């Protein structure tokens, strides 16, 4: 029997996943290997979630942000980068 970890939930088989029991926009599937401990499966799942940047994406989508706020932050980031580059050029 295979155990699948899908976005933090445990499914008995892949059929449940295909039927839409775990409908989510961002699904991360880790298939357990034969005779692999549950701890190692959970560890692999956590690594995969970390490298896929799922948690940061969830934090971004937690609250609605107006497009104007996003635009202001983007412009502020560009200004910071320009300022940093200017200082780097002056030092050389």
SULGI-V6739 format. One record per backbone hydrogen bond with DSSP energy under -1.0 kcal/mol. CO is the residue of the C=O (numbers start at 1). NH is the residue of the N-H. Records with the same first field share a line. If there is no record, write none. Layout:
CO->NH ; NH
//
This chain:
3->32
4->11
5->30
6->9
9->6
11->4
14->18
15->19
16->21
17->20
28->7
30->5
33->36
37->41
38->42
39->43
40->44
41->45
42->46
43->47
44->48
45->49
46->50
47->51
48->52
49->54
50->53
53->57
54->58
55->59
56->60
57->61
66->70
67->71
68->72
69->73
70->74
71->75
72->76
73->77
74->78
75->79
76->80
77->81
78->82
79->83
80->84
81->85
82->86
83->87
84->88
85->89
86->90
87->91
//
